[in-house]
């Protein structure tokens, strides 16, 4: 069992309280899955998740899915969270500003789940790579995950869950070397953390989507590698990715840890 939550400094901008009682000790996760929260929601203390990138795309879909299942959600994003619900607490946070992440989650008493879905994509082929773009992607995808989970790990109860949103491109794709490298790093983080936390039954996994119908897919900054339709003839929906995340937070996934689940509509087949 983890110790008492660490207290962080700084002020955050939030909508809705939902942070719970300050200073209470973490405990074993009570129904950390999307099935159990329907029952837990009727209790005084439903499960709580911290979700990054909650203003759009996959992060928003995850937030909406968990709220619908009775979770409380602390949503971190630069713009207001697109979802709405009584259990939502939005904290304005730029995940690229690493020094401010601990303060952004200072009001979190317990995190039954941590989902890092914030991301950006910049594309270029070898010979035209931008060091600044590579650093920006590393900052949001990898360094922010490190700071976020490190800040919250003592508030994740035994049996809690961590999910990092990676990418099918993690094995390498022409024109996306820098992006792919950051997503591959998430797999290394997840497996390392899974080994460190396995005795506490805290699982750490990666969900790696293929081309997903989100604003990032149509960002002009990735014009060097325009999206291609997967073999199934359609893009992956954010809801499908959120459903996979929800599965990993549920009771049927309690023995899955250190793994990467690819959701790509067949893109990885050839």
ChimeraX attribute file (.defattr): number of C-alpha atoms within 10 A of each C-alpha:
attribute: neighborCount
match mode: 1-to-1
recipient: residues
	/A:1	15
	/A:2	15
	/A:3	13
	/A:4	15
	/A:5	21
	/A:6	15
	/A:7	15
	/A:8	15
	/A:9	12
	/A:10	11
	/A:11	12
	/A:12	17
	/A:13	10
	/A:14	19
	/A:15	15
	/A:16	13
	/A:17	13
	/A:18	20
	/A:19	20
	/A:20	13
	/A:21	11
	/A:22	13
	/A:23	14
	/A:24	12
	/A:25	17
	/A:26	20
	/A:27	18
	/A:28	17
	/A:29	21
	/A:30	18
	/A:31	21
	/A:32	27
	/A:33	27
	/A:34	26
	/A:35	17
	/A:36	18
	/A:37	24
	/A:38	16
	/A:39	13
	/A:40	20
	/A:41	18
	/A:42	10
	/A:43	10
	/A:44	7
	/A:45	13
	/A:46	22
	/A:47	27
	/A:48	30
	/A:49	28
	/A:50	26
	/A:51	24
	/A:52	31
	/A:53	28
	/A:54	31
	/A:55	21
	/A:56	22
	/A:57	24
	/A:58	30
	/A:59	30
	/A:60	26
	/A:61	23
	/A:62	29
	/A:63	32
	/A:64	22
	/A:65	19
	/A:66	27
	/A:67	23
	/A:68	16
	/A:69	20
	/A:70	23
	/A:71	28
	/A:72	27
	/A:73	28
	/A:74	31
	/A:75	30
	/A:76	29
	/A:77	24
	/A:78	18
	/A:79	15
	/A:80	18
	/A:81	25
	/A:82	17
	/A:83	19
	/A:84	15
	/A:85	14
	/A:86	13
	/A:87	21
	/A:88	26
	/A:89	21
	/A:90	30
	/A:91	24
	/A:92	17
	/A:93	24
	/A:94	19
	/A:95	26
	/A:96	19
	/A:97	12
	/A:98	18
	/A:99	11
	/A:100	18
	/A:101	22
	/A:102	19
	/A:103	18
	/A:104	25
	/A:105	26
	/A:106	20
	/A:107	23
	/A:108	24
	/A:109	25
	/A:110	29
	/A:111	27
	/A:112	30
	/A:113	29
	/A:114	26
	/A:115	28
	/A:116	28
	/A:117	26
	/A:118	28
	/A:119	24
	/A:120	19
	/A:121	19
	/A:122	24
	/A:123	23
	/A:124	21
	/A:125	14
	/A:126	11
	/A:127	6
	/A:128	9
	/A:129	16
	/A:130	15
	/A:131	9
	/A:132	10
	/A:133	18
	/A:134	19
	/A:135	15
	/A:136	19
	/A:137	23
	/A:138	22
	/A:139	19
	/A:140	23
	/A:141	27
	/A:142	23
	/A:143	19
	/A:144	23
	/A:145	25
	/A:146	15
	/A:147	16
	/A:148	23
	/A:149	19
	/A:150	12
	/A:151	19
	/A:152	21
	/A:153	20
	/A:154	20
	/A:155	26
	/A:156	29
	/A:157	24
	/A:158	22
	/A:159	24
	/A:160	30
	/A:161	28
	/A:162	27
	/A:163	26
	/A:164	26
	/A:165	25
	/A:166	29
	/A:167	26
	/A:168	22
	/A:169	23
	/A:170	20
	/A:171	12
	/A:172	15
	/A:173	14
	/A:174	12
	/A:175	18
	/A:176	21
	/A:177	21
	/A:178	26
	/A:179	27
	/A:180	22
	/A:181	19
	/A:182	23
	/A:183	27
	/A:184	20
	/A:185	15
	/A:186	27
	/A:187	24
	/A:188	14
	/A:189	18
	/A:190	22
	/A:191	18
	/A:192	13
	/A:193	19
	/A:194	23
	/A:195	14
	/A:196	13
	/A:197	17
	/A:198	16
	/A:199	12
	/A:200	16
	/A:201	18
	/A:202	27
	/A:203	30
	/A:204	31
	/A:205	28
	/A:206	28
	/A:207	24
	/A:208	23
	/A:209	24
	/A:210	23
	/A:211	23
	/A:212	26
	/A:213	17
	/A:214	15
	/A:215	11
	/A:216	18
	/A:217	17
	/A:218	13
	/A:219	13
	/A:220	13
	/A:221	16
	/A:222	18
	/A:223	13
	/A:224	13
	/A:225	16
	/A:226	13
	/A:227	14
	/A:228	11
	/A:229	16
	/A:230	18
	/A:231	14
	/A:232	11
	/A:233	10
	/A:234	15
	/A:235	19
	/A:236	21
	/A:237	21
	/A:238	20
	/A:239	19
	/A:240	17
	/A:241	26
	/A:242	23
	/A:243	17
	/A:244	18
	/A:245	25
	/A:246	21
	/A:247	16
	/A:248	28
	/A:249	30
	/A:250	18
	/A:251	16
	/A:252	12
	/A:253	14
	/A:254	18
	/A:255	12
	/A:256	15
	/A:257	24
	/A:258	20
	/A:259	17
	/A:260	22
	/A:261	18
	/A:262	19
	/A:263	21
	/A:264	25
	/A:265	20
	/A:266	16
	/A:267	19
	/A:268	14
	/A:269	8
	/A:270	5
